[in-house]
Amino acid sequence: MKRLPEVRLQKLERLRGGHAPRALELCSGCGGLSLGMEAAGIELLAHVEFDSTAAASYALNFRPPHEDSAEAWARARDMVASDPATIAEEIGLKGKVEDHFDILAAGLPCQAFARIGRSKLRSVRKDEEAFKNDPRAQLYQRFLQYVEAVQPVALIIENVPDILNFGGHNVPEEICEHLEEMGYRVRYTLLNAAYYGVPQMRERLFLVAIDESLGFDPSFPQPTHAAKLPSGYESARSTALKHVPAEGSRFHPIPQAVPGLPPAVTVKQALSDLPVITEHFAEPAIMRRRKTSDVLPYAAYDGLESYAKLMRHWLGHDRVILGTSGHVVRITPRDFETFARMKSNGEYPHAFKVAHELFEEHLSSLAASEKPRNNSAAWKSLRATFVPPYDPGKFPNKWWKLDPKMPSRTLTAHMGKDTYSHIHWDATQKRTISVREAARLQSFPDSFRFAGAMNAAFRQIGNAVPPLLGLAIAERLCKDLVRKPVAAPVVTIKLEATAKVA
């Protein structure tokens, strides 16, 4: 028989009495998962975020439990150096820390787990095993210490699918083993955001745990939309699943879309009512002065899409707004005409060819006396004003032009450094996407504000859990927590003292 802390059983009784679940989120970022949990009826009681700009964004959009704790609420924190008891005290929560939180959630940093992150770490540190030695790869162990201190009745972890193969080690299985020893039922699976109303094909691993006393395994949300994943996503999924044990694993079969569901939300449905942006090439001085906080009116658009309506009127964040912020884009004059001429769904080899065509056309327009000799220094200099320097054989996916009839490809934190991975489909705008368009593709509502300048905003968006996907997970979890328990013998134990992580 399991020996479970009495405080967890008391929390479950509280939830069955109709009270809202209360959450502590670690590695919250700017608040993507928090938006989903909040919309599902979960009270956001505390959060921890290391990045100061992301923490500032969180404070801009979510209220602290006590108005006099605003400074502590907005403070950036290191989850290793912090402990839940001190955090609770700083934001004004009285009493034992294990009494406060019903749900513990975390979007743990993925840099050491993601294949692209591993490659970068190897390159920067000149060490093939750098990803294994990265401190961020051990944060799941710190998360388990928070579980011990907080004694939640439910847990959510989000990460990239590559966490299933961390140098041959399936990290979610290890986490499950530890949580089972603590008295939880645990399952993990892969979910793609496009199946849950997000206009983006974003594959992520979710691990969910619930208190053992409930007597059943946690479940996952069923898809609300139908989508066909491109071969690259299917291949990555298959590769990840190879590292799930054939027997005895805690892997939950990936939820499948049933016939009759509406198709996935497309890029055009998601973005068409947002402002047309041409200042980057028509009046670049205006674009250089524009801030991410500056508001522009919506574009005139007949037949507003249901997705756009949701982004304008998100539950709890539906203040009346006549326009949106975040209409800043990169100013890259060399590539504007290449963007315009690229075909939808075109990648870097296609862009490279288009740029060469533009260069050749320009050469043809010059008088004979003006044409530089082939491969001369002048010729190479002129070519560089049209053609990007990257080898198309080495960087086939460096650029991509959005397909308006499909969901977007995955947005990443690397957009903070360049946004060529998401070029706007509209040839008349000839640009990469704006901050607000990235936010829409990630399902952030239009009223959501981002602290910092353009690069920081892109990074926050790319790092975030899509709020609509977070909502689906949170709603399913809340339903499980108030389900009638399946009878199972348990022995309760009392915690002797307020738990505090060392």
N, C-alpha and C positions, 0 to 999 in steps of 0.2 A: 504494500500500500504506500502511496505517495505521502510524504510529510510536507504539506504546503503551508506557507505563511498565512496566518489568519487574516492579515490586512488585505490580501488579494481577494479572499472570499467576501470580505466586507465591501470592497470596491465593486464587485460583481452585483451584490445586492443593491448597492446604491444605483448602479446603472439600470437594473431591472425596475427600480422605483421611478424611472423616468428622468433621471438627472443626466446632463450632458457629460460625455467622456472628456477628460482633461489630459492634454498632451504636453510632453517635453520632447522637443525635436533637436537632435544633434546634427551638426553640419547642415544647417537649414538653408544655406545660401540666401538668396533674396526672398525666398518664400513660395516656390512653386508647389511643393507638397503641402505646405501650410494652407495655401489657398484651397486646395482640394479638401483637406481635412476640415477646414472651417465651414465650407459649403455643405459638408456632410453632417454638420451639427456638433463638431468637436471643438471644445474650448481650447484655444492656444494659450497655454499658461506660462510656458518658458521656452527659450530656444538658445542654442549655442552656435555661433558662426565665427570662424577664424578671420575671414577676410573683412576688413573694416568697411569697404564700400558696399559689399553685399549686406553686411549687418545694418548699415545706414539705410539701405533700400528697405530692408525688413521693417525697420522702425517707422519709415514713411508710410507703410501700408497696413500695419497691424498695431493695435493698441495694447499697451501693457496692462496687466491685471489691476494695477494701481497707478493712478495718474502721477503720483509723486515719485514713481520709480522710472520715469521716462529715460533718464540718463543711463541707468543700469540696463534698461531694456535694449537700448541702442548700442551698448558696448560690445565690441568684438571680443571673443573669448576663444581660448585654445581648450579643446575638450580634454586634452591630456593634463594640462596645468590646472584646469578647473575641476570642481566637484559639485554634484547636484545639490548638496545641502547648502553650500555657500551661495550658489546661484539662486536657490529658492529664497534664501534670507535677503539677498541683495535686491530682489524684485518685490519684496514685501510679503512673502508667503510665510505664515506663522506655523509653528508646530513641527512635527517630525516629517522629514522629507518623503518617507515612504507613504505618507497619507495623501500626498498631493496629486500624484500623476497616475492616470489609468493606462495611458498609451505612451510608449517610448518609440520614437521614429528616428531614422537616420538615412540620409543620402550620402553614405560614406564616400570619400574622395576616390576617384576611379583611376587616377593617373598611373599608379603602379600596376593596375590590373589590365587596363586597356592595351591592346597590342600596339597601337600607335604611340601610347604613352611609354610603353616599355622601350620601344625603339629610340625615342627621344632621350630617355634616361641613359640608355647604353651609349648613345652618341655623346652626350654632354659629359658623362662621368668616365667615359672610356673603360667601362666595366660591363661585361656580358651579364653579370648577376646583379646589376645596379637596381633593377626593379624589385628584387627580393629584399634588398637592404634599405629600400626607401621607407622612412618612418610611417608614411601614410598607409603602407601595406599592413601595418600592425594595428591600425585604429579599431578594427573589429574586436580585438581583444580588450581594448579600453571600453568599447561599447558594452561588452559583457560585464565589465565591472560596474557600469552605470545600471545595468539590469539588476544586479545584486543589491545596489543601494536604493533604487527607486521602487522595486517590486511592482512593476506594471502588470496589468492583466492581459495586455496585448502588445505586440511589437511589430514594426515594419522596417525592413531594410531594403534600400534600392541601390543597384549598382549595374555595371555593364556585364553582359553575358560572359566576357572573358574571365570573370572572377571564378568561373567553373574550372579554369585551367591556369592556376597560378604556379607556373613551373612544374606542372604535373599534379598539383594539389587542388582538390575541389574544396575551396574555402567555405561555401555555404553548408556543405555536409559537416564540416568541423563545427561551425556555429550551431547547427542543429543539435549535434551531440551534446554540446555544453548546455544549451537551453533545455533539452530534455532532462538533463541531470538536475536542472533548477525547477522542474515541474511544469514544463510547457509542451504543448503539441505544436509541431513546427512543420511547415511545408514551404517549398520554393518553386518558382516556375518562371517562364519567359513570357512577357507581354509586349505587344507592339502597339504603340500609341495610336496608330491609324485605325485600329479596330475599336477604339473608344472615343471617336469623334474628334481626334486631334488631326489637323491637316499636315501630318508629318509621319514618315515611316521611321520610327525610333524604337529600337528593340532594347529592352531592359530586363534585368533579373529583379524579381521581387521575392523577398522572404517574409512570411507572416507567421507569427506565433500567437497562441492564445493559451490561457491558463488551463492546466491539465484537468481541473475539476469540472470543466464543461463536458468532458467526456467524448468530444468529437474533434476531428481535424479541422484546421482553418480552411476556408474556401477562397476562391478567386472570382472576380467579376466575369460575367459572360460578355462577349463582344456585343457592341451596339451597332457596329457598322461592318460592312464586308469590304475586304481589300485583298488585292493580289500583290504579294511582295515580289519585288524584282529578284532575279537569280542571286545577286550578291548577298541580299539579306537572308534568303533561304540557305545559301551556302554557309554563311556565318553562324546561323542558327544550328545547322547540322554539325558544324565543327564544335560548337560549344556543348552540344548534347552528347558528344562522344565521351565526355568526361563525367557523365552521370553514371554511378554504379549500376550495373545490370540488375543487381538484387539488393534489397534492403535500403534503397535510397529514400530520401524524403522529397524527391521530385514529384510535383503534381503535374499531370498531363496538361499541356498548353491548351487553354480554352479555345474552342473552335467556333467560328461564325456559323450560324444556322441559315438555311435558305430564307430569303425574304427580307433580310436586313437591308437598310439603305446603303448605298455605296459610300466609301470613304470620302471625307470632305476634301475638296480639291484646293489647290493653291489659288485659283481664280475666285472660288467661292469665299475663300478666307480673306483676300486682300483687295478686292475690286472697289470697295467703298472708301478706301484710304486715299489720302491726297496724292495727286500726280506730282512727281518731283522731277524738275528739270534744272533747278538752280545750279547744280554741280557743273553743268557745261554752259548754261545760258548766262548765269550771273554768279560765278564761283565765289565772289566776295561775300555774297549773302549767305552761302552755305558755310563758309569759313566762320562767320559770326554766329551762326545758329547754334543754340544749345539743345541738349536732349530734353530740357524742360519746356522749351517753346512749344506752344500749341498752334496747330493749323486746323482749319475747318475740314470736315469730311468732304469727299468728292461727291458730286451728284451721281447717283446710281439708282436706276430703276429696279424695283423688285429686290429689296434688301434681303440677302441670304439669311437663313435662320442662324447660321454660325456667327455671322456678323452681328446679328441682334443679340446673341448671347454674349459676345465680347463687349458690346456696349452696355449691357445690363446684367452683369455678373452679380449673383446673390451676395449681399453684404458689401459690395463694391460698385453699386449701381448709381452713384451720385450723377446728377444731371451734368453732362458735358456736351458742348457744342462742337468739340473737335478733339484731337488727340496730340500727344507729345511724341517725341522720339523720331522726328523726321529728318534725321541726319544720315548722310551717306559719305562714303569715301570719294575723294576727288582724285581720279586716276586718268588724266587726259589721254595718255597713250592708248588706252583700251576702250574708250567710249564707242568709237565706230565699230570696233570688233564686237563689243556687246550687242550693238544694234543689228549687225548682220548675222550673228550666230543663230542657229536654229534652236528651237526649244529642245531640251534634253541633250544639247550638245556639250561635249566635254573638252578637255584641254587640247588634244590632238586636232579637233575640229577648229577650236579657237586659234590655234597656231597657224593652221592653213588659211583661215580667214584673214588673219593679220598679215600673212605673206602676200595674199591677194591685194590687200589694201596698199602694201608697200610697192608691189609691182605696178599697180595702177598709178600711184603717185610718180614713180619713175617714168612711166609712159607719158605723163602729162608735162614733164620737164622738157625744155628746149635742149637740143643736142649739146650746146655749150654749158648747160647747167648740170648735166648728168655726170655723177661721179663714176670713176672707173670701177668696174666690178671688183669687190673684195678689197678696195682701197680703204684707208682710214676714214675718208669722208663717206664712202658707201656704207661702211659698218656703222658709223655714227648716225647716218640717216635711217638706216634699217632699225636701229635701236629705238627710234621714235615711233615705230609702228609695231615691231615684233617683240614679244616678251622673251626673256633670256632662257627660259626653262626648257629642258630637253623633253619633247612630248613622249619619248619612249620611257622616260623615268618617272614622269609625273602625269600619267593619263587621267587621274581624277582630281587634279589640282583646281580645275575650273568646272563649273556646271551651270547651265542655264535652266531655270525652272520650267517645268512642263505645266502649263496652266490647267490641264485636264487631269492631273494626278496630285496626290499629296506630295509634299516636299521630301527631299532626303533629310537625313539626320542633321540637326543643327548641333554644332560642337562649341566648346569653349574657345577653340582656335579662331573663331570669328572675331575675337578680341584683337587678333593680329591681322587677319585679312578675311574678306567676305566673298572672295571669288568662287567659293563653293556654292554660293547662292546668288546667281545673277538674275535680275528681274526679267520676266518673259516679254515685257512690253518694249518693243524696239524703239519706240519714240522716247522712252525714258533713259535708255542706254546706260545702265548703272547696276551696281550690286544692291542688295536689299537694304532697307533702312532699319534702324533699331526697332521702330514700332512694327514693321512688317515681320521681323524676326520674332518679336513678342507675340504677334498674332499666330504665327506658325507654331509657336510653343504653347498656345492657348492661354496666354496672359490676357486678362481683360484690359480694355482701353484705359480704364481709370488707374491702372497700376503704374506707379512712378518708380523710376530707376535713378538712384544716386550715382554721381560720377559722370564722366564724359563718355563719349561714344564707345571707345574701346572697352571700358569697364562695363558698360551696359551690355554690349554684345557677349562679353565673357560670362556675365551673370545669367543671361538668358540661355546660353549654350550649356551651362552647368546645371540648370534647373530641371526638376521633375515637371513634366507638363501638368499644369493644374487639373485639366480634365481627366487625365489618367490617375492622378492622385485622388480625385473625387471618386472615381470608380472603385479604387482599392479601399478607400476610407468608408464608403457606403456599405460595401460588402462586409467589412470588418465590424462595423457598428451593428449590423443585423446579426452577425454571429454572436456578439457579446450579450445580446438580450434573448437569444434562443433558449428554449427550455433545456437545461442540462440533461445529458444522458447519465443515468445513475452509475456512479462508480465510487468505490470505497476510498475515502481520503482521510488523512489525519492532519489536523491543523497544528501549527506551531506558532508561538508568539515571538516576534522579533524582540530581542532583549534591549536593544538601544537603537537610537537613530543611526542608520547606516551612513557612513561617510567614506567616499573613495579616497584612498591614500594619494 
